Each structure stands twice: as structure tokens, then as C-alpha cells.
């Protein structure tokens, strides 16, 4: 996996987290459904007639165009999910996001600047599927990091706390 930043000397990745799989599955299902419903309708119109008629050729072209557009949209839903990543290293917290090929946002905060971490889990699906949000408050320029919709946020919170405490023990003079 390609990280959103280059690691500094002595820096090691402790944890990499991305959104829960449901944040990929639901948008993909909607995209594919919105693509397949018109295709099924158009194919039912075409029926079993000869594809060489003047009516069937444009309809088949429309079917192909709808499938291509749905496929492109599904690709970008997947691409945005894969490239929305949070990385905890032994030195910092990194938030990297790419929605498409020509967009990239990266924020970092030293673990020593992490002041408070809050876990939020609301709703039936979040409880059953075990995902939630972590709000990380820092003393840095970017005041809050929001890790939204991550799986097992209590485990990520524990790793973040342990790593932050270790970073503070290694460099107590910067507090």
C-alpha cells in the first residue's frame, strides 16, 4: 500500500486504517443498481427482435453507454474509498485522501501534539457492524482530525493512546 506521505528517518507505521467496508459496499450497490435498472428496462424493450433493426442498434448503444458510465462511477467510488486512509506511525498521525486522480489532501500531526481523543458511535448499523468515529484534538494548525466510519474504533483508540504515550516518553522535552 502506498502511503500518503514519505516516512521520516526512524519512523515506522504502527497502524493503517480506512473506512469500514460498508462505506464502500452501499455506494457501489447504489451505483450498480442505478446503472442496471435502466439497462434491464432497455433490454426488455429490445426483447428478442433482430438486433439489426434501426430501433435496436441505438438502444444497444444506449445500453453500452449506461454500462460504461456506471462502471466509471463504480471505479471512482472504489478509488475514493481505497485512497481515504489514516496512518498512525510512531511519530505522527497522517490523514490522506484522494477523491479522484487530480485531487489530494494530506494532513499530519505529531503524536506529541495529540491532546484528546473521543470515540463516537451512533445508530443501529454502527453498533451492529462495529464502526464509528474518532475525533482527535491536537495543538497543531489542523485542530481536529476526524477518522470517520472506521472499523473497531475502540481498538484504534487504544493503539493511538499507546503510541502517543510512547512518543511522549521518548521525547519529553518537547511537551
ROBA-77231 format. One line per field, with one value per atom (N, C-alpha, C): residue number from 1; residue in three letters; atom name; x, y, z. Coordinates in Angstrom, 2 decimals, decimal comma. Atoms other than C-alpha are relative to their C-alpha. Layout:
N
num NUM ...
residuo ALA ...
atomo CA ...
px X ...
py Y ...
pz Z ...
% end
This chain:
175
num 1 1 1 2 2 2 3 3 3 4 4 4 5 5 5 6 6 6 7 7 7 8 8 8 9 9 9 10 10 10 11 11 11 12 12 12 13 13 13 14 14 14 15 15 15 16 16 16 17 17 17 18 18 18 19 19 19 20 20 20 21 21 21 22 22 22 23 23 23 24 24 24 25 25 25 26 26 26 27 27 27 28 28 28 29 29 29 30 30 30 31 31 31 32 32 32 33 33 33 34 34 34 35 35 35 36 36 36 37 37 37 38 38 38 39 39 39 40 40 40 41 41 41 42 42 42 43 43 43 44 44 44 45 45 45 46 46 46 47 47 47 48 48 48 49 49 49 50 50 50 51 51 51 52 52 52 53 53 53 54 54 54 55 55 55 56 56 56 57 57 57 58 58 58 59 59 59 60 60 60 61 61 61 62 62 62 63 63 63 64 64 64 65 65 65 66 66 66 67 67 67 68 68 68 69 69 69 70 70 70 71 71 71 72 72 72 73 73 73 74 74 74 75 75 75 76 76 76 77 77 77 78 78 78 79 79 79 80 80 80 81 81 81 82 82 82 83 83 83 84 84 84 85 85 85 86 86 86 87 87 87 88 88 88 89 89 89 90 90 90 91 91 91 92 92 92 93 93 93 94 94 94 95 95 95 96 96 96 97 97 97 98 98 98 99 99 99 100 100 100 101 101 101 102 102 102 103 103 103 104 104 104 105 105 105 106 106 106 107 107 107 108 108 108 109 109 109 110 110 110 111 111 111 112 112 112 113 113 113 114 114 114 115 115 115 116 116 116 117 117 117 118 118 118 119 119 119 120 120 120 121 121 121 122 122 122 123 123 123 124 124 124 125 125 125 126 126 126 127 127 127 128 128 128 129 129 129 130 130 130 131 131 131 132 132 132 133 133 133 134 134 134 135 135 135 136 136 136 137 137 137 138 138 138 139 139 139 140 140 140 141 141 141 142 142 142 143 143 143 144 144 144 145 145 145 146 146 146 147 147 147 148 148 148 149 149 149 150 150 150 151 151 151 152 152 152 153 153 153 154 154 154 155 155 155 156 156 156 157 157 157 158 158 158 159 159 159 160 160 160 161 161 161 162 162 162 163 163 163 164 164 164 165 165 165 166 166 166 167 167 167 168 168 168 169 169 169 170 170 170 171 171 171 172 172 172 173 173 173 174 174 174 175 175 175
residuo UNK UNK UNK UNK UNK UNK UNK UNK UNK UNK UNK UNK UNK UNK UNK UNK UNK UNK UNK UNK UNK UNK UNK UNK UNK UNK UNK UNK UNK UNK UNK UNK UNK UNK UNK UNK UNK UNK UNK UNK UNK UNK UNK UNK UNK UNK UNK UNK UNK UNK UNK UNK UNK UNK UNK UNK UNK UNK UNK UNK UNK UNK UNK UNK UNK UNK UNK UNK UNK UNK UNK UNK UNK UNK UNK UNK UNK UNK UNK UNK UNK UNK UNK UNK UNK UNK UNK UNK UNK UNK UNK UNK UNK UNK UNK UNK UNK UNK UNK UNK UNK UNK UNK UNK UNK UNK UNK UNK UNK UNK UNK UNK UNK UNK UNK UNK UNK UNK UNK UNK UNK UNK UNK UNK UNK UNK UNK UNK UNK UNK UNK UNK UNK UNK UNK UNK UNK UNK UNK UNK UNK UNK UNK UNK UNK UNK UNK UNK UNK UNK UNK UNK UNK UNK UNK UNK UNK UNK UNK UNK UNK UNK UNK UNK UNK UNK UNK UNK UNK UNK UNK UNK UNK UNK UNK UNK UNK UNK UNK UNK UNK UNK UNK UNK UNK UNK UNK UNK UNK UNK UNK UNK UNK UNK UNK UNK UNK UNK UNK UNK UNK UNK UNK UNK UNK UNK UNK UNK UNK UNK UNK UNK UNK UNK UNK UNK UNK UNK UNK UNK UNK UNK UNK UNK UNK UNK UNK UNK UNK UNK UNK UNK UNK UNK UNK UNK UNK UNK UNK UNK UNK UNK UNK UNK UNK UNK UNK UNK UNK UNK UNK UNK UNK UNK UNK UNK UNK UNK UNK UNK UNK UNK UNK UNK UNK UNK UNK UNK UNK UNK UNK UNK UNK UNK UNK UNK UNK UNK UNK UNK UNK UNK UNK UNK UNK UNK UNK UNK UNK UNK UNK UNK UNK UNK UNK UNK UNK UNK UNK UNK UNK UNK UNK UNK UNK UNK UNK UNK UNK UNK UNK UNK UNK UNK UNK UNK UNK UNK UNK UNK UNK UNK UNK UNK UNK UNK UNK UNK UNK UNK UNK UNK UNK UNK UNK UNK UNK UNK UNK UNK UNK UNK UNK UNK UNK UNK UNK UNK UNK UNK UNK UNK UNK UNK UNK UNK UNK UNK UNK UNK UNK UNK UNK UNK UNK UNK UNK UNK UNK UNK UNK UNK UNK UNK UNK UNK UNK UNK UNK UNK UNK UNK UNK UNK UNK UNK UNK UNK UNK UNK UNK UNK UNK UNK UNK UNK UNK UNK UNK UNK UNK UNK UNK UNK UNK UNK UNK UNK UNK UNK UNK UNK UNK UNK UNK UNK UNK UNK UNK UNK UNK UNK UNK UNK UNK UNK UNK UNK UNK UNK UNK UNK UNK UNK UNK UNK UNK UNK UNK UNK UNK UNK UNK UNK UNK UNK UNK UNK UNK UNK UNK UNK UNK UNK UNK UNK UNK UNK UNK UNK UNK UNK UNK UNK UNK UNK UNK UNK UNK UNK UNK UNK UNK UNK UNK UNK UNK UNK UNK UNK UNK UNK UNK UNK UNK UNK UNK UNK UNK UNK UNK UNK UNK UNK UNK UNK UNK UNK UNK UNK UNK UNK UNK UNK UNK UNK UNK UNK UNK UNK UNK UNK UNK UNK UNK UNK UNK UNK UNK UNK UNK UNK UNK UNK UNK
atomo N CA C N CA C N CA C N CA C N CA C N CA C N CA C N CA C N CA C N CA C N CA C N CA C N CA C N CA C N CA C N CA C N CA C N CA C N CA C N CA C N CA C N CA C N CA C N CA C N CA C N CA C N CA C N CA C N CA C N CA C N CA C N CA C N CA C N CA C N CA C N CA C N CA C N CA C N CA C N CA C N CA C N CA C N CA C N CA C N CA C N CA C N CA C N CA C N CA C N CA C N CA C N CA C N CA C N CA C N CA C N CA C N CA C N CA C N CA C N CA C N CA C N CA C N CA C N CA C N CA C N CA C N CA C N CA C N CA C N CA C N CA C N CA C N CA C N CA C N CA C N CA C N CA C N CA C N CA C N CA C N CA C N CA C N CA C N CA C N CA C N CA C N CA C N CA C N CA C N CA C N CA C N CA C N CA C N CA C N CA C N CA C N CA C N CA C N CA C N CA C N CA C N CA C N CA C N CA C N CA C N CA C N CA C N CA C N CA C N CA C N CA C N CA C N CA C N CA C N CA C N CA C N CA C N CA C N CA C N CA C N CA C N CA C N CA C N CA C N CA C N CA C N CA C N CA C N CA C N CA C N CA C N CA C N CA C N CA C N CA C N CA C N CA C N CA C N CA C N CA C N CA C N CA C N CA C N CA C N CA C N CA C N CA C N CA C N CA C N CA C N CA C N CA C N CA C N CA C N CA C N CA C N CA C N CA C N CA C N CA C N CA C N CA C N CA C N CA C N CA C N CA C N CA C N CA C N CA C N CA C N CA C N CA C N CA C N CA C N CA C
px 0,84 0,00 0,88 -0,74 1,30 -0,52 0,37 1,33 -0,17 0,21 0,11 1,19 -1,20 3,46 1,21 -1,24 7,08 0,31 -0,37 8,23 1,30 -1,20 10,83 1,00 -0,98 14,07 -0,44 0,38 13,27 -1,50 1,46 9,52 -0,49 0,56 7,56 -1,51 1,46 3,95 -0,46 0,56 2,04 -1,36 1,36 -1,47 -0,45 0,63 -3,21 -1,48 1,44 -6,97 -0,69 0,88 -9,57 -1,43 1,40 -13,32 -0,47 0,63 -15,45 -0,45 0,37 -16,27 -1,41 1,38 -19,94 -0,03 -0,08 -18,87 0,42 -0,26 -17,76 -1,17 1,03 -20,47 -1,29 1,27 -23,50 0,06 -0,08 -22,36 0,21 -0,18 -21,20 -1,31 1,29 -24,55 -0,96 0,89 -26,45 0,43 -0,51 -24,22 -0,34 0,28 -24,60 -1,51 1,45 -28,34 -0,53 0,44 -28,82 0,46 -0,44 -26,88 -0,75 0,61 -28,55 -1,51 1,45 -32,19 -0,35 0,30 -32,20 0,41 -0,45 -30,24 -1,02 1,02 -32,79 -1,26 1,18 -35,60 0,22 -0,29 -33,95 0,10 -0,08 -33,18 -1,37 1,36 -36,82 -0,74 0,60 -37,84 0,51 -0,60 -35,42 -0,56 0,57 -36,68 0,84 -0,69 -35,83 -0,03 0,03 -36,11 1,39 -1,26 -33,40 0,79 -0,81 -30,57 0,41 -0,41 -30,03 -1,05 1,02 -33,22 0,48 -0,43 -32,90 -0,31 0,35 -34,53 0,95 -0,80 -32,40 1,44 -1,39 -28,99 0,20 -0,19 -29,40 -0,27 0,27 -30,91 1,16 -1,16 -27,97 1,18 -1,02 -25,64 -0,25 0,37 -27,53 0,28 -0,30 -27,24 1,50 -1,46 -23,48 0,48 -0,40 -23,15 -0,35 0,41 -25,09 0,92 -0,91 -22,92 1,39 -1,32 -19,72 -0,03 0,11 -20,89 -0,11 0,12 -21,93 1,33 -1,31 -18,58 1,01 -0,92 -16,64 -0,35 0,44 -18,71 0,37 -0,36 -18,17 1,51 -1,45 -14,42 0,38 -0,36 -14,28 -0,52 0,46 -16,35 1,05 -1,03 -13,82 1,31 -1,25 -10,86 0,01 0,08 -12,03 0,06 -0,02 -12,57 1,41 -1,35 -9,14 0,99 -0,96 -7,36 -0,43 0,37 -9,10 0,57 -0,75 -6,60 0,55 -0,64 -5,37 1,13 -1,18 -1,92 0,50 -0,61 -0,59 1,42 -1,40 3,19 0,48 -0,53 5,44 0,30 -0,27 5,82 -1,19 1,07 2,65 -1,25 1,27 -0,91 -0,14 0,10 -1,47 -1,40 1,32 -4,81 0,20 -0,17 -4,63 -1,28 1,23 -7,48 0,17 0,03 -7,75 -1,38 1,34 -11,24 0,05 -0,21 -10,01 1,45 -1,40 -6,78 0,62 -0,52 -6,44 -0,30 0,32 -7,21 0,74 -0,67 -5,13 0,06 -0,07 -5,39 0,74 -0,78 -2,86 0,19 -0,24 -2,74 0,78 -0,76 -0,29 0,02 -0,17 0,07 0,95 -0,89 2,85 -0,81 0,74 1,61 0,15 -0,22 3,07 -1,00 0,98 0,51 -1,43 1,35 -2,47 -0,41 0,46 -4,43 -1,14 1,18 -7,69 -0,51 0,57 -9,27 -1,38 1,37 -13,04 -0,57 0,64 -14,94 -1,50 1,44 -18,43 -0,52 0,68 -20,68 -1,48 1,43 -24,31 -0,74 0,88 -27,03 0,11 0,12 -28,07 1,10 -0,98 -25,80 1,42 -1,34 -22,73 0,28 -0,18 -23,29 0,12 -0,01 -24,03 1,24 -1,16 -21,27 1,32 -1,17 -18,86 0,90 -0,80 -17,76 -0,43 0,29 -17,63 1,03 -0,88 -15,74 0,95 -0,94 -12,65 0,29 -0,34 -12,19 1,28 -1,31 -8,54 0,27 -0,27 -7,94 1,49 -1,44 -4,44 0,28 -0,45 -2,46 0,63 -0,63 -1,34 -0,91 0,77 -2,57 -1,35 1,26 -5,19 -0,46 0,38 -7,01 -0,60 0,66 -9,06 0,24 0,01 -8,62 -1,26 1,20 -11,84 0,18 -0,09 -11,47 -1,41 1,43 -15,00 -0,24 0,45 -16,56 1,05 -1,06 -13,58 -0,46 0,37 -13,94 0,70 -0,52 -13,43 0,74 -0,68 -12,72 0,62 -0,58 -12,06 1,39 -1,34 -9,09 0,97 -0,84 -7,76 0,34 -0,22 -8,17 1,08 -1,00 -6,14 1,40 -1,30 -3,33 0,51 -0,39 -3,32 0,49 -0,41 -3,13 1,37 -1,28 -0,29 1,15 -1,04 1,66 0,31 -0,20 1,14 0,81 -0,72 2,31 1,45 -1,38 5,39 0,78 -0,67 6,21 0,32 -0,26 5,92 1,12 -1,07 8,19 1,36 -1,27 10,84 0,51 -0,41 10,86 -0,74 0,76 9,62 0,32 -0,38 11,44 -0,85 0,79 9,04 -1,38 1,33 5,97 -0,13
py -1,18 0,00 1,24 -1,26 3,42 0,96 -0,93 5,83 1,40 -1,36 9,43 0,92 -0,79 10,74 -0,92 0,76 9,68 -0,07 0,15 8,32 0,73 -0,68 10,29 -1,03 0,95 8,70 -0,49 0,60 6,32 -0,16 0,08 6,49 -1,35 1,29 3,25 0,06 0,07 2,57 -0,96 0,80 1,31 -0,57 0,40 1,16 0,79 -0,64 1,89 -0,33 0,18 2,41 0,71 -0,67 3,14 -0,23 0,11 3,44 -1,45 1,32 0,41 -0,40 0,50 -1,79 0,42 -0,40 -0,72 1,35 -1,29 2,77 -0,15 0,34 1,10 -0,76 0,90 -1,52 0,74 -0,69 0,78 0,92 -0,83 3,43 -0,81 0,85 0,68 -0,66 0,64 -1,11 1,00 -1,03 2,12 0,34 -0,32 2,95 -1,10 1,12 -0,50 -0,17 0,10 -0,56 1,07 -1,09 2,83 -0,21 0,32 1,51 -1,18 1,22 -1,89 0,11 -0,14 -0,81 0,54 -0,45 1,29 -1,01 1,00 -1,42 -1,12 1,06 -4,08 0,48 -0,55 -1,80 0,06 -0,10 -1,15 -1,38 1,35 -4,82 -0,65 0,53 -5,67 0,61 -0,63 -3,18 -0,67 0,60 -4,71 -1,41 1,35 -8,19 -0,94 1,01 -10,97 0,36 -0,41 -8,94 -0,06 0,02 -8,89 1,27 -1,14 -6,63 0,89 -0,80 -5,36 1,04 -1,00 -3,27 1,39 -1,38 0,50 0,46 -0,39 0,73 -0,64 0,74 -1,89 0,48 -0,45 -0,50 1,20 -1,12 2,86 -0,40 0,45 1,13 -0,79 0,75 -1,25 0,95 -1,02 1,75 0,72 -0,63 3,38 -0,93 0,99 0,17 -0,01 0,02 0,12 1,27 -1,27 3,81 0,03 0,03 3,33 -0,91 0,92 0,34 0,59 -0,63 2,27 1,10 -1,07 5,27 -0,58 0,64 3,02 -0,61 0,58 1,23 1,06 -1,09 4,51 0,56 -0,51 5,78 -0,99 1,01 2,49 0,01 -0,08 2,78 1,15 -1,15 6,27 -0,12 0,29 5,17 -0,86 0,88 2,38 0,77 -0,75 4,71 0,94 -0,93 7,29 -0,76 0,80 4,56 -0,51 0,56 2,98 1,09 -1,07 6,35 0,95 -0,74 7,63 -0,79 0,83 6,40 0,87 -0,61 7,26 -0,91 0,76 6,20 0,51 -0,31 6,09 -0,54 0,44 6,00 0,19 -0,20 6,04 1,47 -1,42 9,83 0,92 -0,92 11,24 -0,73 0,46 10,85 0,65 -0,48 11,18 -0,29 0,14 11,77 0,29 -0,16 11,22 -0,36 0,23 11,46 0,44 -0,31 11,31 -0,40 0,30 11,58 -0,44 0,40 11,26 0,27 -0,07 11,37 1,38 -1,36 15,16 0,72 -0,57 15,71 -0,77 0,66 15,01 0,96 -0,75 16,22 -0,85 0,71 15,26 0,94 -0,74 16,45 -0,90 0,78 15,38 0,76 -0,59 15,99 -0,88 0,75 14,98 -0,61 0,67 12,46 0,74 -0,75 14,64 1,14 -1,10 17,32 -0,48 0,53 15,00 0,25 -0,36 16,35 -0,88 0,72 14,45 -0,85 0,89 11,53 -0,42 0,36 10,96 -0,99 1,02 7,96 0,29 -0,18 8,41 -1,18 1,07 5,54 0,20 -0,26 6,29 -0,83 0,68 4,21 -1,50 1,46 0,65 -0,64 0,63 -0,14 0,18 -0,23 1,45 -0,94 0,90 -0,65 -1,45 1,39 -3,91 -0,31 0,22 -3,53 0,43 -0,38 -2,16 1,01 -1,11 1,08 1,28 -1,27 4,63 1,03 -1,11 7,90 0,24 -0,48 9,07 1,45 -1,42 12,79 0,22 -0,19 13,57 1,50 -1,43 17,04 0,19 -0,24 18,41 1,46 -1,37 21,51 0,55 -0,40 21,74 0,96 -0,93 24,03 -0,59 0,70 21,46 -0,50 0,24 21,40 -1,39 1,28 18,24 -0,90 1,04 15,04 -0,81 0,81 13,17 -1,27 1,29 9,50 -0,54 0,29 8,88 -1,40 1,30 5,45 -1,08 1,00 3,36 -1,26 1,23 -0,28 -0,08 0,21 -1,11 1,23 -1,23 2,47 -0,11 0,14 1,36 -0,61 0,58 -0,72 1,05 -1,07 2,21 1,01 -0,92 4,46 -0,54 0,60 2,03 0,07 -0,06 1,85 1,44 -1,41 5,64 0,49 -0,40 6,17 -0,58 0,64 3,65 0,64 -0,57 5,11 1,43 -1,38 8,69 0,02 0,05 7,80 -0,40 0,42 6,04 1,16 -1,14 9,07 1,08 -1,00 11,37 -0,46 0,50 9,13 0,13 -0,08 9,13 1,42 -1,39 12,92 0,91 -0,78 14,51 1,50 -1,41 17,82 0,87 -0,81 18,92 0,29 -0,25 19,00 1,36
pz 0,00 0,00 0,00 0,10 -0,97 1,07 -1,06 1,98 -0,58 0,51 1,52 0,24 -0,28 2,87 0,03 -0,18 2,95 1,49 -1,40 6,26 0,28 -0,44 8,18 0,53 -0,55 9,40 1,38 -1,27 12,24 0,20 -0,12 11,60 -0,52 0,37 11,44 0,05 0,03 10,54 1,10 -1,08 13,57 -0,43 0,37 12,09 -1,23 1,16 8,80 0,05 -0,12 8,85 -1,16 0,96 6,21 0,45 -0,40 6,40 -0,02 -0,06 7,21 -1,40 1,32 4,19 -0,41 0,35 4,38 -0,70 0,67 3,25 -1,46 1,41 0,01 -0,59 0,54 -0,38 -0,35 0,25 -0,10 -1,22 1,21 -2,64 -1,28 1,18 -5,01 -0,40 0,29 -4,73 -0,64 0,57 -5,41 -1,42 1,34 -8,37 -0,99 0,90 -9,89 -0,23 0,15 -9,23 -0,94 0,87 -10,87 -1,44 1,35 -13,86 -0,59 0,52 -14,14 -0,22 0,18 -13,78 -1,39 1,37 -16,98 -1,06 0,97 -18,77 -0,10 0,02 -17,77 -0,71 0,68 -18,91 -1,50 1,43 -22,28 -0,65 0,55 -22,78 -0,11 0,11 -22,09 -1,19 1,18 -24,79 -1,27 1,19 -27,26 -0,20 0,08 -26,43 -0,83 0,81 -28,81 -1,48 1,41 -32,01 -0,60 0,72 -34,62 0,33 -0,40 -33,46 -1,17 1,16 -36,96 -0,38 0,35 -36,99 0,41 -0,25 -36,91 1,42 -1,36 -33,45 1,01 -0,96 -31,70 0,10 -0,03 -32,66 0,93 -0,94 -30,88 1,45 -1,37 -27,86 0,56 -0,46 -27,65 0,26 -0,26 -27,92 1,32 -1,26 -25,06 1,17 -1,04 -23,02 0,28 -0,17 -23,62 0,69 -0,61 -22,70 1,49 -1,41 -19,44 0,79 -0,70 -18,51 0,18 -0,10 -19,23 1,07 -0,99 -17,17 1,41 -1,32 -14,26 0,42 -0,32 -14,45 0,41 -0,35 -14,39 1,37 -1,31 -11,46 1,11 -0,99 -9,59 0,27 -0,16 -10,22 0,92 -0,82 -8,69 1,43 -1,37 -5,67 0,69 -0,55 -5,11 0,22 -0,06 -5,80 1,21 -1,13 -3,24 1,32 -1,24 -0,61 0,29 -0,18 -1,16 0,40 -0,25 -1,03 1,13 -1,21 2,12 1,17 -0,95 4,70 1,14 -1,17 8,17 0,41 -0,37 9,22 1,35 -1,28 12,76 -0,07 -0,07 12,93 1,43 -1,34 15,94 0,29 -0,19 15,41 -0,28 0,41 13,86 -0,47 0,55 12,69 -1,37 1,38 8,93 -0,51 0,64 7,20 -1,48 1,44 3,44 -0,73 0,75 0,98 -1,45 1,43 -2,81 -0,52 0,52 -4,28 -1,46 1,40 -7,87 -0,34 0,41 -9,86 0,20 -0,03 -9,68 1,32 -1,30 -6,00 1,07 -1,12 -2,92 1,17 -1,23 0,66 1,03 -1,01 3,33 1,18 -1,23 6,94 0,94 -0,97 9,61 1,33 -1,33 13,34 0,79 -0,88 15,68 1,12 -1,08 18,21 1,33 -1,23 20,95 0,14 -0,03 20,00 0,16 -0,19 20,38 1,44 -1,34 23,34 0,48 -0,43 23,36 -1,17 1,01 21,51 0,50 -0,39 21,57 -1,00 0,82 20,26 -0,08 0,22 18,76 -0,80 0,73 17,74 0,22 -0,10 16,99 -1,03 0,93 15,43 0,03 0,03 14,88 -0,82 0,89 11,92 0,52 -0,54 13,52 1,17 -1,14 16,64 -0,46 0,46 14,83 -0,84 0,87 12,22 0,64 -0,79 14,83 -0,71 0,51 13,20 0,69 -0,64 14,47 -0,39 0,30 14,50 1,16 -1,00 16,33 -0,31 0,14 16,87 0,80 -0,61 17,58 0,04 -0,18 19,01 0,19 -0,07 18,52 0,30 -0,21 19,39 -1,27 1,26 15,78 -0,77 0,83 12,98 -0,38 0,24 11,97 1,37 -1,39 15,30 0,23 -0,17 14,78 -1,20 1,01 12,87 0,26 -0,15 12,25 -0,81 0,64 11,49 -0,04 0,11 10,25 -0,56 0,49 9,90 -0,01 -0,03 10,92 0,73 -0,71 11,93 1,35 -1,36 15,61 0,54 -0,43 16,70 1,39 -1,33 20,31 -0,09 0,18 19,08 -0,55 0,56 17,03 1,09 -1,12 20,08 0,93 -0,88 22,21 -0,62 0,69 19,61 -0,03 0,06 19,23 1,36 -1,36 23,01 0,36 -0,31 23,43 -0,79 0,85 20,51 0,40 -0,44 21,69 1,30 -1,28 25,22 -0,21 0,28 23,84 -0,64 0,65 21,64 1,02 -1,05 24,67 0,93 -0,86 26,77 -0,69 0,74 24,02 -0,12 0,20 23,71 0,97 -0,97 26,95 -0,03 -0,02 26,37 -0,91 0,92 23,61 0,52 -0,56 25,87 0,57
% end
